[in-house]
Amino acid sequence: MGKVLLERTENGVVWLTINRVEKRNAIDFDVMDSFKRVIDEVEGNKSDKVLVITGAGNKAFCSGGDLSVFHDLHTKEEAYQMLAKMGEILYSLATLTKPTVALLNGAAIGGGCEIASACDFRVASENAKFGFVQGKLGITTGWGGASMLLEKLPYDKAMTLLMTANRFSAQEGQGLGFIHKIFSEQNLKVECEDWIQAYVEQSSGVLAAYKQAAVKKWEIANLRDRMFAEINQCSILWESDEHHEAVQSFLDAK
């Protein structure tokens, strides 16, 4: 089985599942390529109405970038190349002309929160946790996640998530506006499918028109430029001793 699984339902819901349970569904270059392919397919397929992104298993939605792979990137230039690649993918996810949902089946950590921030809606298992923990590794969000979050949450709530680098429960996330709906762990997918139905019942033209209105707002606000300025800032911090020492300590502790 591949690192990314794809399922299409008869009512137009596309399920993208990150399938790296042994790596807590971390992102590597193969997963990036699969994300890009699926997003392009969904954009061009008239029968696809909603894209749902989730993780395999019940422990992790996505633990962010695969540090065992990306730890080999040492310089600003090396880091920027990787960060910009995923940033471009997440911008295309954010601006997809169809509703997108992040279903947090488990923990969303670091870049996993950035993927969730790119989606229109974030729903979660009652036991899910999430955290923009990049600060604990001596870097900032590196895929444009802060810029997207600041478009979607009130300033103080977004900055609380970003600046504390803390982990939050799904219930706390709902209070902060990051999580829109919480489902039971036992019936997670079924409850999510039931919730999605209200969107699926709308015409594709209506869904696209509302999404295009949001995208137009983001274009006026220079979201893409801001995302890439954020990515550049992260790449500067990436080559610091603080970051490399923090990552090495994390890997040594595993």
N, C-alpha and C positions, 0 to 999 in steps of 0.2 A: 504493500500500500504506500501511496505517496505521502509527501510531507503536507500536502494540502488536499482535502477531500471536497468534492463538489456534488451537490444534490439539487435537482430541480423538481419542484412539486407541480401538480397540474394547475394550481391556481396562480402560478407565476412567482412563487417565492424561491429564491436561490439561496441555498445554504452553503457557505464557505467555512470549512472547519480546518483549523490549524491542527495538524496531526503529528505532533512531536511530543508525546506524553513524557518520554524519557528525558526531554529537555525542558519540561514545563512549557511546551508550546512556544519556545523561543524562535525568534526570527533570524534566519540566515539568508544568504543570497538566493538560494533556490526558492525559499518561501516568498521573497520579494518578487521574483520573476513570476511565480504563480499568481500572486496578488494582482500584478499588472495585467496578466493575461485575462483573469476572471473579470476584473473591472472593465476592461475593453470589451469583452464578450457581452457583459450585462448591458453596457451602454448601447451596443449595437443590436441587441436581440429584442424585438418588439414584444415578445411574449413574457419577458422577464419584467416583473413589476416592483419587487422589493428584494434587496440584498441583505442577508443576515450573516454576520461574521461571529463565529464562536470558536471554542477550543475543544479538543478531544478530551474525554475523561471528565472528572468532576473536581479536579484539584486546581487547574490553572486555565484561565482564558488565554493569557499570553504573558510571559515573563520579560518581554522586551527583546532587545538584541541579544543574540547568542554570544556571551562574553568569551566563551572558549574559542570562538572564531574571530571576533572583532578585537580581542586583546592583542592580536598580531599587528593591528594598525597603530602606529606610534606617532606619526607626524600629523600636523594640521591638514596637510594636503591629502594624506591617506584617509584620514577620518572624514574629511569633507566629501570625498568621492562616495563613500558609503552612505553618509547621512543624507546627502543631496538626492541619492537614488531613491531612498525610502520617502524622503520629503516630497519628491515629485509624485510618487505613488499615492501618498496620503492626500495630496492636493487633488489628484484626480478622483480619489474616493470621496472627499468632501464635496466636490462639485459634480459628482455623478447626478444625472437628471432623474434619478429614481430614489425613493426613500431607502435609507440605509440604517441598519440596526446592529449594534454591538450587544450580543447576548453574553453577559459575563457569567459563565458556568462555574467559574472559580476565580482565583486571584488574577487581577490585572496589575502588573507591576511595570514601572518605568515606561518603556516604549509601548507596552500593552495599553496603558492609559492614553497614549497618543493616538493609537489606532482607534480606541473607543471615542476619543474626542473628535476624530474626523467624521464619525457617523452622526446621523441626524438624531438618533435616539439611542439611549443606553439603558438596557434592562438587565436584571441580575437575579441570580439565585439568592435565596435568603441568607446563605452562608458565604457569599462572595465577599472578598475584600479587594481594595485597590489602593494604589499609592504612586504618586509621581516622586519616586525615590531617587531620582537622578542626582539630587543635591548631596546625597550621602556618598556618592561616588565622585564628587568633585567636578561634576558637569551640570549643565542645564538640559532641558528637553532638547533633543537633537534632530527630531523629525518634523518640527513645526508645530508641535503639540500645544505649546503655550499660546501661540498666536491664535490657533483654532479655539482653544479653551476660552480665551478672552473675548471671542466673538459670541460665545454661547452661554456663559455664566456671568453674573454680576462681578464687578472688579474685585471686591473684597473676598468673595467666595473663591474665585479663581486663584487669587494670590495666596489664600490660605492653603489650598491644595498644593500649589507649586512651591511656595517658600518654606513651608514646614517640612516637606519631604516625608510626611507621616503617612501611615497606612490607615485607611478608614473602612468601616463596615458598610455594607450595602445600605443599611438603614441611615447611617450618617451621611452617606452619599446622596440619598434621596432628600435629606434635609438641606443639603448644600445645592441641590438642583442638578447634580451630576448624573444621578440615577433617576430614571423616569418611572420605572415600575419594578416591583420585586415579586418574584414567583417562588413557589415551593421547589425545593431541590428534587423531590420525588417526581414531580410532573412538569419539570422545567420546560421541555420542548413543546409539550402539548399546550401548556398555558401561554407560552410565547406565540404559538401558532394562532391560538384563539384571539389574542390581543392584536396580532398583525391583521386579522381578517378585516377590520374596519378600514384599513388602508388599501388592502387588496381590492375591496369592493368598489373603490373609486376608479374612474377611467384613467388610463395612462396619460392622456392629455392633461387632465386636471393635476395629477401628481407632478408631472414635468413642469407645468406652468408655475406652481407654487415653489418648486425647487429652483427654477430659474430666477424667480424673484429674490430668493435668498442669495444665490450665486452673484446676481447683479449687485447686491448690497456689499458682498465681500470684495468684488472687483473694485468698486468705488473706494472701499477701505484699504485697498492695496494688500489684501491678505497674502497673496503669493509672495510679493516682495518682502513682506514682514516675516513670513515663514523662512525665507532663505537668508535673511539677516540673522534670524535666530539660529539657523543651522550653522552659519559662519561663526557665530559667537561660541556655539558648542564646540566646534572644531578647534578653536583657539584653546579652550579649556581642556580639550581632549589630550593634547600633548603635554600637559602639565604633569609634574611628578606626583602631585596630590591624586590625580585621577588614576594614574597607572599603579600607584601603591595601593589605592583603595580596591581596584579591580583584582590585583594580585592577592590581597588579603581575602577577598570574597572567594576567589577560586581555591585558595589554600584551605579555606574552611569547609569546602564542599566534601 
